Amino acid sequence: MNDSPENLALMRLIDEQYLKTPFYGVPRMTWWLNAQGYGVNHKRIARLMRLMGLQATLPGPHTSTPHHAHRIYPYLLRGMTIRIPCEVWCADLTYVPIHRGFMYLMAVMDWFSRYVVAWDISNCMDSGFCVSVLQRALKKGRPGIFNTDQGSQFTSEEFTGMLHDANVRISMDGRGRALDNVFIERLWRSVKYEDIYLRDYADGHDLHAGLTHYFRFYNHQRPHSALNNRTPAHCHQKQG
């Protein structure tokens, strides 16, 4: 996707600040940008954040809003201790800046091991793109529970129907719950600060090639302190 160079620069700044302060909605983000010397108004920032799929984690969800006709499922993970791989998977979408535009990245991650089961990029946030990533993930395993936010891509009948057909229980973040999908939020910080922001990819082809390399590194070489400095792949192999 493309926009004016000035708007693309603003979106990059919004993205970086959002990773630090995901509770910033349009008013606070507008105030922050003006404090940095950018003369912007609320309407412009609202349009850009909507284009990026961002809303404040408080009081609402941070990605696209649910379709009014789609069923919303309860959050099933509150108070749950997750002890083994494939007990819970989670998924999310994020905005990704490239040199002359932007794309969207979706990933499916195992909650216990932090292993990225499947991922892909697209120039739009439609449900068909998300269903394709889910389909690839389910070829590799079946989680007991699948957790997402309430975005329309994840509440669509096509997406939830595929989970029902696989006998997977569906969990969705509650409105205003900034930490319900916390592990994949940490994944976005890692992939952006360790790869995307450093590389300044030229286009979607370069981005896909670079992320292929990064996620291989992330899964198989990058140690996690939360995993006692083991890799996601090492912990994911405990399955079964």
N, C-alpha and C positions, 0 to 999 in steps of 0.2 A: 504494500500500500504506500501511497505517496501523499505528501502534504507540502506546504511551503517550507523552505529551509528554516525560517524563523520558528514555525510551529514544531518542526521536527526537533529543533534544539530545545524548545520548551518541554516537549514530551520526554526527552532524555533527562532533563533536570527533574521533572515530576517523578519519573520512574526511580531515579536515584534517591530522591527524598522520601518517596513512598516506602522504599525498603527500610528506611530508618524510622519513619513515623507513619505506619499504616493506618493510624487513627485520624490522619488528616483528610478531611473532606474538602469540598470545593472552597468554602470560605477560608479555612486555614491554609490551604495550599496557595490560594490567591494572595493572601497576606504574606506568606513566606516568600513567594516570588517577587512581590513588590519590595520586600525588605532587602532582597538581593539586587535591586535596581532595575527590575523588569516592570515596565508599565503595562500591566495586564488587568483585565476586568473579570468579574465572576463568570459572565456568559462564555467568554473564550475558554477559560480553564474548565468550565463544566463540559463544554463540547470536547475538549481534548481528553479529559479524564474518561468521559463516556466512550470515546473512540478507543481508548486504551483498555477499557473494561475495568476501570478502577472506581471504587467507591470506598469511603472510610469504613474500616472494620467496626467502628462504633458510630452510630447505632445500627448500621445495616451491613449486609454482606459486601465483600470487597470486589466481587466480580459481577457479571451481568445479572440482571434481576430475573426472577422466575417468570415463566409464562403464566398468565392468570388461570389457564385451563389445566395446567400440569399439577399433578399430585406432589405434595411436599412430604418427605418421609422424616420420621423422628431421628434425633441424634442418639446413636446407640453406644457411644464410647465413653460417656461420662462415668468416671469411677472404675473403668475397666483396666485391668492389668494385662498387657499384651506380652506373652512369653515366647512365642514361636513365630517363625516366618509363615506367611500366608494366612495368618489369623485375621489381619486387617490390611487392606490396600486402600490407598487414597489417590485422588487425582485432582488436578487443577490446571488452569490456563494462566499464562502470563504474557504481557507485552514484551517484545524484543526489538530494540532499535538496530537498524542496519544503516549503511552509509547514506542511502538515498530513500529511505522510507522505514517501514517497520513490518514485522510479522508477529505471529502468535505461536507460542510454544505450549504444548500440552505434554504432561508426563503422568504416568501411573507409577506409584512408588509403594513398596512394601513398608508398612509402618514399623515393624520390628527391626528389620535389617537396614532400612533406608535404601534398599536396592531399587534402582530405577528399572522397572519391569519392561516398560515400553514408552516411547515418546515419538513426537513428530512435530513438524512446523507447518503453518498454513498462513495464507494471506487474509483469512477471514475466520471468525469464531463460530462457524455454523456447527450444528449438531452432527452432521455427516462426518466431518473431520474428526470429532471426538469419538464417534462410534467406531471409526476405523482404527484409532489407537487402542480403544478398549478391546476390539476384536483380536488384535495382535497380542495384547496382554493375556487374554483368556486362553490363548493357545499355549501359553507357557505355564498356566496353573489356574487354580480356583481358590480365591480367598473366601473366608467365612463371611466377612463383612466388607463392603465397599463404601468408603466415605468420600463425599464431595461437598461443595457448597451448594447453594440453591440456584445457581445459574441456569438459564433456560436450556443450555446445551446438555446439562446433566439431569434435568428434570423431564426432558423430552421422552415420549413414549418409546422411541427407537432405542435410546440409551438405557433407560430403566428396564425395558423389555428384554434386552440382551442379558442383563444381570438376572432378571427373574428366570429366564430360560436356563441359565447356568446354575440356578439354585443358590444364588448369592444374596445375602441380606443387604438391604440398602440403608445407609445412614447419611443424613445430611446435616451440615452445620446449622446451629440455631442462629437466628438473626441477632446481631450484636455480640457474637462470640468470636473475639479476635483470635483466640488460641485453639479453636476446634481442629483446625487443619495445620497445626504449627510446624510439623516436620517438613511438609512440602513447601511451606513459606521459607524455611531455612534452606531448602534446596535451591529456591529461586535466588536467594542472596548469594549462595555459593557459586552457582553457574554464571551469574551476572558479574560478580566481582572477580572471579577467578578466570573467566574466559571472555564473555561477551563484551564487557566494557573495555577490556584490554585489546581485543582483536579488531574492533570496528569493522565488522564484516561488510563486504561490498554489496552482496546480494543474497538471495535465498539459497542459491547453490553453495556459495562459500559458507554460509551459516550452517547449512545441513552437514557439510563435510567437517566443519570445526566442531559442531556439537557431537557428531559421531565419535570423534577423537576424545572429546571431553568426558562424555558419559562412560566411555570405556575406561578412562582414567578414574573417574569418580567411583564406578562400581568395583574395579579390580585393583586399584593402586592407592587410592586416597584413604588414609586411616581416619577414623572418627573417634574423637575422645569419648563420645557417648557409648561407643562399642568397644571400649577398652583398647583403643587404637588398632582395632581390626578393621578390615575393609567390609563394605556392604556385601560383596560377593562371598566372602568367607562366612559371614553370619547367615546369609541366605541359603547357603549349602547345607545348613543344619536341618532344612526342611525334611520332614519324614523321618 
